Amino acid sequence: MLDYDLEAARYDQTRGGVERARAAADAVLELVPKDCAVLLDVACGTGIVSELLRTPDRTVIGVDMAAGMLALARPRLGGTGRAVRGDATRLPLASGAVDAVTFMWLLHLVDEAVVAAAVAEAARVLRPGGVMVTTVDKDSAQFGMNTDVGAIMRAARQELAPPASDQAERVRELAAAVGLEAAGTARYVGHGQGQTPKAWARRLREQAGWARRADPARIAEICRALEALPEQDVRRPDPEYVVASFRLDGH
């Protein structure tokens, strides 16, 4: 996993910036009740999405483990919001303290045990009738694009990677186990997330954890296939991500 303290300074500009954040926030706001007064954004990062979830009547609390990210999030969440250091599996809030919990760009990064613990913590801090909102199937969206790069990466992941920890059906099962019922979905375009074949090959060699666990010779073969594609420096279309909501029983 990346060192997010070191990554903080360049995080927004390399991941779609405000355009992507606005699209993500709009999808979340489709699923968050209008009367939501307190929203907890877990793994808030730089706060670029968190600040867009605020309203004059809504407090947004950002939680992140990386001090570098929080240093950028705190100014964005000043006034009616705040950003605090914390772990998704041990949230620094009392039970029943918030109306909504959001996980943007988190569950796909951690293993299933952490996903289960984070979902249970979300249920703990939610008030009855509150909602948990999270991205699901994030990597599947990137690899599911109907492009030449998508075809190669989709086959490679199916061959070499373990099941994704944010699979929609599995998240739904984990949510149901702690009293959270599926309540709806929304979609948004991941602006700036479409990559060139050259960039995908580099990412496969340097960043993909599941690739590092595979036979290096097989990874090299896949990278050669990516590097043999035409238009090496042309970005492929941006993926479309899914955000799902789950409601805590209000009784």
N, C-alpha and C positions, 0 to 999 in steps of 0.2 A: 504494500500500500504506500501511496505517496506520503512524504513528510509535509503535512499541510501547514505547518509553521513556515517552512521554506517556500511553499507554493503560494502562500496567501497574497503576496505582492503582485503576482501575475495571474491569479486565479480567474478573475472576472474577464480580463481582456482576452484570455485564451479559450474561453468557454461561452462565447456568444454575447457577453456583456449584458447591457440593459435590455436589449431586444429579446434575448432568450429569457431573462428574468421576468420581464413583463408578460411574456406568453405563459410561463409557468405559473406566475401569480394569478393570472386571469383564470387558468384552469382550476387552481385551488379555490378561488373565490366562487366558482360555480358550485362548489360542493360544501362550502362552509356556510352555515346558517347566517342570515343577515343580522340576527340579534346576538351573534357571538361577541362576547365582551372581553374575553381573555383567550388569546391564542398562543400556544407554545410551539415554536419552530425548532425542532430538534436537529442537530447538525446544521445549524444555520449558516455556517461558513462566514463569508464576509458580510452577511446581512442584506445582500443585494435583492433577494426575494422577500425576506422578512419585512423590510420597510414598506414594500408595496402591498402588504397584507393589512397594514394599519388603516384605521379610519378614526375620525374624531372620537368615536364611542368605543373603540376597540384597542386594548393594550396588547402588544405583541412582545413576548419574551423569547429571546434567542438563547439556545444552549449549544455549546460546542466544546470539544476537548482541546482544540488547538488555540493557544494563546495568540498566535499570529493572526488567525482568522478573527478572533474576538476583538483584537485591537482595531480592525476595520469595521466590525459590526457595531461596536458601541456607539460611535458617532451617528450611525444611520438609525439606531434605535433609541436615541436620546429623546427626551421629552416624555411621551406617553409610553415608551417601551424601555427595555433594558436587555443586556446580553450578559450571560453568566457562564462560567465554566462548569461543565457537567458531563456525565456519561449517560448515553441513551438507555442503559440498563439499570441506572440508579439515578433517576431524575431528582434534582434538588427542589422538589415541590411537594406540598402536602397532598394527600389523597383528595380527589374531588375538587381540585383547585382551578381547573380550566375548562373552557367550553370546546376547545378544539386543539388537537395535536397534529402537527404536520411533519412528515419525513420526506424531504425533497432530496433525492440523490444520496441516499444513505443505505437502504436495505440491500442493494445489489453489491455493496462493498464489503459486507460482513458475512460471517457464516450463519447457518440456520439457527444455531443455538443463540446467537446474539439477536437475530431477527425475532425469535420467539420471546426472548427476555424484553426486548424493546417494545414489542406489541403489548405484552403484559403490563409494562410500565405505563404505556399510553393509556390503557384501560384503567389503571389505578388512579392516575391523576385527572381523568375526565370526570366531569359531573354527569349525572344521569341525563341521557339525551344528547350528550356531547358526541363529537365525531373525531375520528382519526382519519387523516388524509395522507396517502403515500403514493409515490410512483411505484409501478410494478412492471415487471418484464422489460427493464430498461435496456439491457444488452440485446435482448431479442429484437427490440425496435431498431437498434443500430444495425444488427446483422440481418434483419428481415427485409431490408430495402431491396426492391426488385432492380438491382444493378449488377454489373459484373463483379464489383468488389463485394457486394452483399452475398452473392452466390458462393464465392470462395470462402469468405469469413464465416458464413452460416454453416457450411460443411465442415470447416475446421473446428468450430466450436462444438458442433454435435459429435465430432470424432474424439476430441481431446479434453473438453472441459467438463467438470462436474455439473450437475443440475444447478441452475441459477438459484440463489438464495431468495430472490424476490419474485419467484414465479407467482403469478396471480392466484392460481388455485391454492397453492400452499399458504400464501399470506391469508387468503380467505379462511382456510382451516385453522390457522393459528389465531386469527381474530375471533372466530366463532368459539374457540375453546376458552376465551376470557370474556365472553359476553358481548362481543362486537359483531353486529349484523351488517352484511354488505348493503350499502345504501345508494351506490351510483358510481359512475365513472365520467371522466372528462378527458380531453386530449389537447396536446399543444405541440407546436413545431419546435424542435430543438435547434433554434437558429445558431449557426456557426458550428454545428456538430457534424455536418457532412465533411468527409475527409477525402483526400486524394489517395490513389493506390500507393504512392510512395510513402505517405504518412502512415497508412495502415501497416505497411511492412515494417517501418521503423517502430511503431507502437508494439507490434507483435514481438519484435526482438527485444525491446527494452522495457516495456511496461506491463504487459499482460501477465498476471500472476499464473493463470492456468497454462500459458504457453511455456513459462519457465519450468513447469513440472513435466513437460512433454519431452520426447526424444528430440534433441537439438537438430538431428538430421531431418526429422519430419518438419520442424518449424522452418528450417532453411528452405525446404522444398516448397512450402506454402508461400514463403516470402518471395521466392523466385517466380511463382505463379502470379503474385500481385504485381511484381516489378515487370512482368511481361505484358501487362495490360496496356492498351493504348491510352493516350492522354494522361500521362503519369502525374502531371501537375494540375489537373482539373478536379476540383472538388465534386464529389457525388452529392445527390440531393440530401438535404437535412432530414433526419429521421423524425417521426411523429411518436411522441411518448404518451403513455396512458397513466392517468392518475385515478386512484380508486379511493372511495370513502367508505367508512364503517362506523355505524352508530351504536353507542352504548345504550342498552335497554334503559328506558326512562322510568321504569317501575321500581 
